[in-house]
Amino acid sequence: MRNKLNARSVAVIGGGPAGLMTAEVLIQGGVRVDLYDAMPSVGRKFLMAGKGGMNITHSEPMEPFLSRYGARRAQIKPLLDTFGPEALRKWIHDLGIETFIGTSGRIFPADMKAAPLLRAWLHRLREAGVHFHMRHRWCGWDENGALRFATPQGEHTTNVDAVVLALGGGSWARLGSDGAWVPLLAQRGIPVVPLQPANCGFDVGWSEYFSSRFAGHPVKAVTVNFIDATGNIHRRQGDLMVTATGIEGGLIYALSALLRDEIAATGVAVIYLDLMPGKDLPRVIAEIAHPRGSRSMASHLQSRANIKGVKTGLLRERVSPSDFAAPERLAAAIKSLPLHLIAPRPLDEAISSAGGVAFEALDERLMVHAMPGVFCAGEMLDWEAPTGGYLLTACFASGRTAALGALAYLECGCI
């Protein structure tokens, strides 16, 4: 194939994980690869995501792994069948980066950092012959089908044999994922599901007193319960964070798709916090009913139930003063404190985005039906997943699938 393809050229637009993986597979296939990105350097969101520890993928069995992709499980499965978590981990090892499985089952580089992995990867890509073009913002196609780019030196156009779009979603615009590609594809009649925040926080509408006192405080060791429209109970245990306007954190991100959709349908999503998940309701009632003598209620709650700080603040925010004098009602609030979520936080604040190019507009190789030779990969596709390595795994896998699709397209002479 290499001899037949070495005169062909492919443009990869977008320098995130999906785009870089696309470039690697293409260059190995023997074509000329030019990678374009609007930012001064590639992988900016990848590096930011790794600041708190680079969670690259997850070690759980494939069946629950696939369930994380929700309504798009059927479309994501073929991608992961060819490049799933184990293949991704081996690929990282081949870069000279060791990995380990954390206590949560998440997989990290040995040093927990993204930068060494990205440096090793870029070195390999440059050595292989990938050409990088920074500060090249894609502006669509001209009347002759050439790719248009806005650069510091003015507009630049280029003709290629195929193009892979890996432009990211709409979150973290300052790092390059700004969704500016949406109207460019819509103009060509390519169906794009509106971008929405995913893995995001939500507004609650705190009082000024609570917000000023507790914004930025973690709420440790709680259980979040949410009952969806069909009556199914979704339960997660862990930590969350109070923000100036509401709540965020891993517990909330895991439920964000359900909560966002519930708000869109009904105007509000109600979650219930169990502030003492280790004790049942009768035990909590007994602790609260224990005589407190001259101690304050705050001191009593801390002594008998280990409720203090932000947890006490949450109770004061949502429980009437009269309920503090009734052990049964106060205990019930501790075990099931309702919070009304009224809006997801803006898209640009979200960790990732939902929506994007509809899979129905693509073939099994991620080529656009209406535009032969144009492929899409990564977060710009219409799928979402919680944090925990699922986002990155599918981005890598989709980049690989799109690259193989482009090579097959060039090989069959469909140009």
C-alpha positions as CSV (number, residue, x, y, z in Angstrom):
1,M,0.0,0.0,0.0
2,R,2.8,2.4,0.8
3,N,4.1,2.6,-2.8
4,K,0.6,3.3,-4.0
5,L,-0.2,5.9,-1.4
6,N,3.1,7.8,-1.0
7,A,2.0,10.4,-3.5
8,R,-1.2,11.1,-1.6
9,S,-1.7,13.8,1.0
10,V,-4.1,14.0,3.9
11,A,-4.9,17.0,6.1
12,V,-5.6,16.4,9.7
13,I,-7.3,19.5,11.2
14,G,-7.1,19.5,15.0
15,G,-4.2,18.7,17.3
16,G,-5.9,16.9,20.2
17,P,-5.6,13.2,21.0
18,A,-8.0,12.2,18.1
19,G,-6.1,14.3,15.6
20,L,-2.6,13.2,16.7
21,M,-3.7,9.5,16.6
22,T,-5.1,10.1,13.1
23,A,-1.8,11.6,12.0
24,E,0.2,8.7,13.4
25,V,-1.9,6.0,11.7
26,L,-1.8,7.9,8.4
27,I,1.9,8.5,8.4
28,Q,2.4,4.8,9.1
29,G,0.2,4.1,6.1
30,G,2.6,5.9,3.8
31,V,0.8,9.2,2.9
32,R,1.9,12.7,3.4
33,V,0.3,14.1,6.5
34,D,-0.1,17.8,7.3
35,L,-1.7,18.6,10.7
36,Y,-3.2,22.0,11.2
37,D,-4.3,23.6,14.5
38,A,-5.5,27.1,15.4
39,M,-3.5,27.3,18.6
40,P,0.2,28.0,18.9
41,S,0.8,24.4,20.0
42,V,-1.0,21.1,20.0
43,G,-2.6,19.1,22.8
44,R,-3.5,22.0,25.0
45,K,-6.7,20.6,26.4
46,F,-4.9,17.2,26.8
47,L,-2.3,18.9,29.0
48,M,-4.8,20.8,31.0
49,A,-6.8,17.6,31.7
50,G,-3.6,16.0,33.0
51,K,-2.8,18.6,35.6
52,G,-4.7,16.8,38.3
53,G,-3.3,13.4,37.2
54,M,-3.5,12.1,33.7
55,N,-6.3,9.6,33.7
56,I,-5.8,7.9,30.3
57,T,-8.3,5.0,30.4
58,H,-10.0,2.6,32.8
59,S,-9.4,-1.1,33.7
60,E,-13.0,-2.2,34.2
61,P,-14.4,-5.0,32.1
62,M,-15.6,-4.1,28.6
63,E,-19.3,-4.5,29.3
64,P,-19.5,-1.8,32.0
65,F,-16.9,0.2,30.1
66,L,-19.2,0.3,27.1
67,S,-22.2,1.2,29.2
68,R,-20.5,4.6,30.0
69,Y,-21.3,5.8,26.4
70,G,-25.1,5.6,27.0
71,A,-27.2,6.2,23.9
72,R,-24.2,6.0,21.6
73,R,-22.9,2.7,22.9
74,A,-23.6,0.9,19.6
75,Q,-21.6,3.5,17.6
76,I,-18.7,3.6,20.0
77,K,-18.4,-0.2,20.4
78,P,-16.9,-0.9,16.9
79,L,-14.2,1.8,17.6
80,L,-13.2,0.2,20.9
81,D,-13.3,-3.3,19.4
82,T,-10.3,-2.3,17.3
83,F,-8.5,0.0,19.8
84,G,-9.8,-0.4,23.3
85,P,-8.3,0.2,26.8
86,E,-5.8,-2.6,26.6
87,A,-4.6,-1.6,23.1
88,L,-4.3,2.0,24.3
89,R,-2.3,1.0,27.3
90,K,0.1,-1.0,25.2
91,W,0.4,2.0,22.8
92,I,1.5,4.2,25.8
93,H,4.0,1.6,26.9
94,D,5.5,1.6,23.4
95,L,6.1,5.3,23.8
96,G,8.3,4.4,26.8
97,I,5.7,5.6,29.4
98,E,4.8,3.1,32.1
99,T,1.3,3.0,33.5
100,F,-0.5,1.8,36.7
101,I,-4.0,1.0,37.8
102,G,-5.3,3.2,40.7
103,T,-7.5,2.0,43.5
104,S,-10.5,3.3,41.5
105,G,-9.6,1.2,38.5
106,R,-8.5,4.2,36.5
107,I,-5.3,3.9,34.6
108,F,-2.6,6.6,34.8
109,P,1.0,7.2,33.5
110,A,3.5,6.2,36.2
111,D,4.3,9.9,36.9
112,M,0.7,11.0,36.7
113,K,1.6,13.6,34.1
114,A,0.5,14.3,30.6
115,A,3.5,16.3,29.4
116,P,6.1,13.5,29.1
117,L,3.6,11.4,27.1
118,L,2.8,14.2,24.8
119,R,6.5,15.1,24.3
120,A,7.4,11.5,23.4
121,W,4.4,11.2,21.1
122,L,5.2,14.5,19.2
123,H,8.9,13.5,18.9
124,R,7.8,10.2,17.3
125,L,5.3,12.0,14.9
126,R,7.9,14.5,13.8
127,E,10.5,11.8,13.3
128,A,8.0,9.9,11.2
129,G,7.5,12.9,8.9
130,V,4.2,14.5,10.1
131,H,4.2,18.2,9.1
132,F,2.7,20.5,11.8
133,H,1.1,23.9,10.9
134,M,0.3,26.0,14.0
135,R,-1.9,29.1,14.1
136,H,-3.9,27.8,11.2
137,R,-7.6,28.3,11.9
138,W,-9.7,26.2,9.5
139,C,-12.3,28.3,7.7
140,G,-14.0,25.7,5.6
141,W,-13.7,25.1,1.8
142,D,-13.4,27.6,-1.1
143,E,-15.5,27.4,-4.3
144,N,-13.0,24.9,-5.8
145,G,-13.0,22.5,-2.8
146,A,-9.7,23.7,-1.4
147,L,-9.3,23.9,2.4
148,R,-9.1,27.5,3.7
149,F,-7.1,28.6,6.7
150,A,-6.7,31.9,8.4
151,T,-3.0,32.4,9.5
152,P,-1.0,35.3,10.9
153,Q,0.3,35.8,7.3
154,G,-3.2,35.9,5.8
155,E,-5.5,33.3,4.2
156,H,-3.9,30.1,3.0
157,T,-5.5,27.4,0.9
158,T,-4.5,23.9,0.1
159,N,-5.7,20.9,-1.8
160,V,-5.5,17.4,-0.4
161,D,-6.7,14.0,-1.3
162,A,-8.6,13.5,2.0
163,V,-9.2,15.4,5.2
164,V,-9.8,14.2,8.8
165,L,-11.6,16.8,11.0
166,A,-10.8,16.3,14.7
167,L,-11.8,19.8,15.9
168,G,-13.0,18.9,19.4
169,G,-16.2,20.0,21.0
170,G,-17.3,23.3,22.5
171,S,-15.8,23.4,26.0
172,W,-12.6,25.2,27.1
173,A,-12.5,27.6,24.1
174,R,-9.3,29.2,25.4
175,L,-7.6,25.9,24.7
176,G,-8.9,25.5,21.2
177,S,-12.2,23.6,21.5
178,D,-14.6,26.5,20.6
179,G,-17.1,24.8,18.3
180,A,-16.4,27.3,15.6
181,W,-16.6,24.4,13.0
182,V,-20.4,23.9,13.6
183,P,-21.6,26.4,11.1
184,L,-19.0,25.4,8.5
185,L,-20.4,21.9,8.4
186,A,-24.0,23.0,8.7
187,Q,-23.5,25.1,5.6
188,R,-22.6,21.9,3.8
189,G,-25.7,20.1,4.9
190,I,-24.0,17.9,7.4
191,P,-26.3,17.2,10.4
192,V,-24.8,18.5,13.6
193,V,-26.6,17.9,17.0
194,P,-26.4,21.2,19.0
195,L,-23.5,21.2,21.4
196,Q,-24.3,21.0,25.1
197,P,-22.3,20.9,28.3
198,A,-21.3,17.5,29.6
199,N,-19.3,16.6,32.7
200,C,-20.4,19.9,34.1
201,G,-21.5,21.6,37.3
202,F,-25.1,22.9,38.0
203,D,-26.6,26.0,39.5
204,V,-28.6,25.6,42.7
205,G,-29.3,29.2,43.7
206,W,-27.6,29.4,47.1
207,S,-28.3,32.2,49.5
208,E,-25.6,34.9,49.5
209,Y,-24.6,33.9,53.0
210,F,-24.1,30.2,52.1
211,S,-22.3,31.0,48.8
212,S,-19.9,33.5,50.4
213,R,-19.1,31.2,53.3
214,F,-18.8,27.8,51.6
215,A,-18.0,28.3,47.8
216,G,-15.0,26.1,47.1
217,H,-15.5,23.7,50.0
218,P,-15.5,20.0,49.2
219,V,-18.4,17.9,50.6
220,K,-16.7,14.6,51.5
221,A,-18.1,11.1,51.7
222,V,-21.7,11.6,50.5
223,T,-24.1,9.7,48.4
224,V,-26.1,11.4,45.6
225,N,-29.4,9.8,44.6
226,F,-31.4,10.8,41.5
227,I,-34.7,9.4,40.4
228,D,-35.2,9.7,36.6
229,A,-38.4,10.2,34.7
230,T,-38.9,6.4,34.4
231,G,-38.5,5.9,38.1
232,N,-35.0,4.4,38.0
233,I,-32.8,5.4,40.9
234,H,-29.2,6.4,40.1
235,R,-26.9,6.4,43.1
236,R,-23.2,7.5,43.3
237,Q,-21.0,7.8,46.4
238,G,-17.9,10.0,46.8
239,D,-17.2,13.7,47.0
240,L,-18.6,16.8,45.4
241,M,-17.7,20.5,45.5
242,V,-19.8,23.6,46.4
243,T,-19.4,26.4,44.0
244,A,-20.5,30.0,44.2
245,T,-23.6,29.1,42.2
246,G,-24.2,25.4,42.9
247,I,-22.3,22.2,42.8
248,E,-19.8,20.3,40.7
249,G,-17.3,17.4,41.0
250,G,-17.0,13.7,40.0
251,L,-20.3,12.7,41.6
252,I,-22.2,15.3,39.7
253,Y,-20.2,14.8,36.4
254,A,-21.2,11.1,36.5
255,L,-24.9,12.1,36.4
256,S,-24.6,15.2,34.4
257,A,-26.2,13.8,31.2
258,L,-29.3,12.7,33.1
259,L,-29.5,15.9,35.1
260,R,-29.1,18.1,32.1
261,D,-31.8,16.3,30.2
262,E,-34.1,16.4,33.2
263,I,-33.7,20.1,33.5
264,A,-34.3,20.5,29.7
265,A,-37.5,18.5,30.0
266,T,-39.0,19.8,33.3
267,G,-37.0,22.9,34.3
268,V,-35.5,21.3,37.3
269,A,-33.6,18.2,38.5
270,V,-33.9,17.2,42.1
271,I,-31.1,15.2,43.7
272,Y,-31.0,13.9,47.3
273,L,-27.8,14.0,49.3
274,D,-27.1,11.4,52.0
275,L,-24.7,13.2,54.3
276,M,-24.2,10.1,56.4
277,P,-24.1,7.1,54.0
278,G,-22.5,4.8,56.6
279,K,-25.5,4.9,59.0
280,D,-29.1,4.0,58.4
281,L,-32.0,6.3,59.3
282,P,-32.9,4.7,62.7
283,R,-29.3,5.0,63.8
284,V,-29.1,8.7,62.8
285,I,-32.4,9.4,64.6
286,A,-31.0,7.8,67.7
287,E,-27.8,9.9,67.5
288,I,-29.7,13.2,67.0
289,A,-32.2,12.4,69.7
290,H,-29.4,11.9,72.3
291,P,-29.7,14.6,74.9
292,R,-27.3,17.4,74.1
293,G,-27.5,19.3,77.4
294,S,-26.0,22.7,77.2
295,R,-24.1,22.1,73.9
296,S,-25.1,24.0,70.8
297,M,-26.8,22.2,68.0
298,A,-23.6,22.6,65.9
299,S,-21.5,21.0,68.6
300,H,-24.2,18.3,69.1
301,L,-24.3,17.4,65.3
302,Q,-20.5,17.2,65.2
303,S,-20.2,15.1,68.3
304,R,-23.0,12.6,67.6
305,A,-23.1,12.5,63.7
306,N,-19.8,14.0,62.6
307,I,-21.8,16.6,60.7
308,K,-19.8,19.8,60.6
309,G,-18.6,22.6,58.4
310,V,-20.2,22.6,54.9
311,K,-22.5,19.8,55.8
312,T,-24.0,21.8,58.6
313,G,-24.2,24.7,56.2
314,L,-26.1,22.6,53.7
315,L,-28.6,21.6,56.4
316,R,-29.0,25.2,57.5
317,E,-29.5,26.3,53.9
318,R,-32.2,23.7,53.2
319,V,-33.9,22.7,56.5
320,S,-36.3,24.9,58.4
321,P,-35.3,26.0,61.9
322,S,-38.2,24.1,63.4
323,D,-36.9,20.9,61.9
324,F,-33.7,21.2,63.9
325,A,-35.8,20.7,67.0
326,A,-37.3,17.5,65.6
327,P,-34.8,14.6,65.6
328,E,-36.9,12.6,63.1
329,R,-37.2,15.4,60.6
330,L,-33.6,16.5,61.0
331,A,-32.3,12.9,60.6
332,A,-34.5,12.5,57.5
333,A,-32.9,15.6,56.0
334,I,-29.4,14.3,56.8
335,K,-30.2,11.1,55.0
336,S,-32.0,12.6,52.1
337,L,-31.4,16.3,51.6
338,P,-33.1,17.6,48.5
339,L,-31.2,20.0,46.2
340,H,-33.0,21.6,43.2
341,L,-30.6,22.0,40.2
342,I,-32.0,24.7,38.0
343,A,-29.4,24.9,35.1
344,P,-26.2,23.3,33.9
345,R,-23.2,25.6,33.9
346,P,-22.2,27.2,30.6
347,L,-20.7,25.0,27.8
348,D,-17.3,26.7,28.0
349,E,-17.0,25.8,31.7
350,A,-17.8,22.1,31.0
351,I,-15.1,19.4,31.0
352,S,-16.5,18.1,27.7
353,S,-19.5,18.6,25.4
354,A,-22.3,16.5,24.1
355,G,-23.7,16.8,20.6
356,G,-21.7,17.2,17.4
357,V,-21.6,15.5,14.0
358,A,-24.4,12.9,13.9
359,F,-23.2,9.3,13.4
360,E,-26.1,8.9,11.0
361,A,-24.2,11.3,8.7
362,L,-21.1,9.0,8.7
363,D,-20.3,5.6,7.4
364,E,-18.7,2.9,9.6
365,R,-15.3,4.4,8.8
366,L,-16.4,7.8,10.0
367,M,-16.5,9.3,6.5
368,V,-19.2,11.9,5.8
369,H,-21.8,10.3,3.4
370,A,-22.4,13.6,1.6
371,M,-18.7,14.5,1.3
372,P,-16.5,11.5,0.2
373,G,-13.0,11.9,1.5
374,V,-14.0,13.9,4.5
375,F,-13.8,12.1,7.9
376,C,-14.6,13.2,11.4
377,A,-13.2,12.0,14.7
378,G,-13.0,12.7,18.4
379,E,-15.2,14.9,20.6
380,M,-16.7,16.7,17.6
381,L,-18.8,13.5,17.1
382,D,-22.2,13.2,18.8
383,W,-21.4,11.2,21.9
384,E,-20.5,11.8,25.5
385,A,-19.1,9.9,28.4
386,P,-18.2,10.6,32.1
387,T,-14.7,11.3,33.2
388,G,-12.6,8.3,34.2
389,G,-10.7,7.7,31.0
390,Y,-13.7,7.1,28.8
391,L,-13.5,10.3,26.9
392,L,-9.8,9.9,26.0
393,T,-10.2,6.3,25.1
394,A,-13.0,6.9,22.6
395,C,-11.1,10.0,21.1
396,F,-8.0,7.8,20.5
397,A,-10.1,5.0,19.0
398,S,-12.1,7.3,16.7
399,G,-8.9,8.9,15.4
400,R,-7.5,5.5,14.6
401,T,-10.8,4.5,12.8
402,A,-11.0,7.7,10.8
403,A,-7.3,7.3,9.7
404,L,-7.8,3.7,8.6
405,G,-10.9,4.8,6.8
406,A,-9.0,7.5,5.0
407,L,-6.3,5.1,3.9
408,A,-8.9,2.6,2.6
409,Y,-10.6,5.4,0.7
410,L,-7.3,6.4,-0.9
411,E,-6.3,2.8,-1.6
412,C,-9.5,2.1,-3.5
413,G,-8.9,5.1,-5.7
414,C,-12.1,6.9,-4.7
415,I,-10.7,10.3,-5.5
